Amino acid sequence: MAAEKPGATQLGKQVGIPDSPETAQLDRVANPHADTDYVARFTAPEFTSLCPVTGQPDFAHLVIDYVPGAWLLESKSLKLYLASFRNHGAFHEDCTVAIGKRIASLIEPKFLRIGGYWYPRGGIPIDVFWQTGTLPKDVWLPDQGVQPYRGRG
């Protein structure tokens, strides 16, 4: 895994998509409101990875909510990190949980949850949820707003 560094090392620079999630650089920046509890949300409605068995593409809608402490997750580095999964073979559960754990280890949030809403493969949609930390009292955490898969019914 690439070394994690404070600061936005990729922001304002032309940077290609990393070859793999392991080589992708995630950046963090100082939270200018570290004295205030609030929720920040990233939504990635077009996440893609590969099935590790068949090599077929898998598609998901990811929603990442976190209550920052001293650090914020820099969005360009997140975009490039998520794009690095396009040629990466891993099961739905592995992708979702690994993304959540990597972000949490970098920014050390007070609370983080990730919802991975995966589109059906073989007729079965898989939704994966992971969280860490405790939601601070009096913080509004909205529903992730992604409907369960219902097909054409």
N, C-alpha and C positions, 0 to 999 in steps of 0.2 A: 504494500500500500504506500502511496506517495506520502511524504511527510506533510502533516497538517501545519499550516502557519497562520498566525493572526494576520489579518489584513486582506484586502482584496487584491491578490496577486494577478488575477486575470482580467479584472475590470478595466475597460478602456483599451484593451489589447486584442488583436486578432488571434484567436485561439481555436484550434481544431478540436473535433470531437475525440476524446481519449479512446485508446484502443480497447480498454476494459475498465470495469468499475474499480479494479485494484490499482490501476495507474492513474485514475482520475483524481484531480486535486480539488478538494472542497475548501472553501475559504470562509472565514468568519470575520466579522467586524464588531467593533465595540458598540454596545447598546447605549444610545444616548439617553434612554429613559429607564435605566436599570433600577431606579427607585420606584417604578410603577409596574404593577402586574397587569398584563394585557395578553391577548391571544394574537399571534400572527399565523396566517394560513397561506400555504402554497398549494395550488391545484395543478395537476399535470394530467389533463384529460386524454392525452395521446401517448401514454407510456408504452414502449414496446420492448420485448425481450424474445428470446428463443427457447423453445422446449428443449431441454437437455437430451431428450431421447430421440425425437424425430427431427429436430432442427426447424420445425415449423414456427412461424411467428405467433407470439402471444401478445394480447393487447389488454391494457388496464387503464382505469381512471384512478389516479392516486390523489389523495387529499392528506396533507401534512399540517397538523395544527400544533403549535407549541407556545408555551409561556416562557419567554426568554429570561435569562439571568443577566450575566455580564456580557454575553455575546449574542449576536444575530447571525443567521445563516445568509451568506451573500448569494443573491439569486442567480447571477450568471454562472457561478461555479456549480450551483445545484442543477441548472439547466444542462450543462455539459456533463455532469456526473450521471444524470438520468439518461441522457442520450447515449452514454457509453454502454448501456445495457442492450442496445439494439442488436449487437452481434454476440451477446453473452447468453450462454445456455444455463438456465436455472429454473427450478420450479417456482410457481407463484408464491408459495409461502416463503421460500428462501429469498426471493427478490424483495418482497415487502418488508420482512423482518430485518434483513441485512441493511436496507436503506435506512430504516428507523434507527437501528443501533449505531450505524456510522454517523448519522447526524447528531444523535444524542451524545456520542462520545466526543465529538468535536466541540459542540456549543454548550454542553452541560446545562440544558434547560431545566427550569423548575418542573415542567410537565411537557410531554410530547406524546402525540398519538398519530399513527398513520393508518389510513384505511386504503386497502388495495382492492378495488372493485374490478375483477377480472372478467373479461368477456368469455362466453362459452367456448369450450373446446370439447369435442366429443359429446356435445349436448349438455354439458354441466358447467355452469358458471361457478367460480370459486371467489369468495370474498375473504380477505385476510385482514385482521386487525391486530395492532400491537401498540402498547403504550408503556411509558415509564414515568416515574415521578408522581407527584400529587398535585392535583389542580388546586391552586390557591383559593381560599375562601373569597366569595364575592366576585369571582372572575366569570364572565359570561362566555360559555363555550357553546357556540351554535351547533346544530346538527350538521353533519357533513353534506347533506343535501343531495346525495346520490341515491337514486331509487334502486331497490333490488331489481335484478334482472327478471323480466316477466315475458320475454319473447313477444310473439305477435298476438298472444291470447287476450 
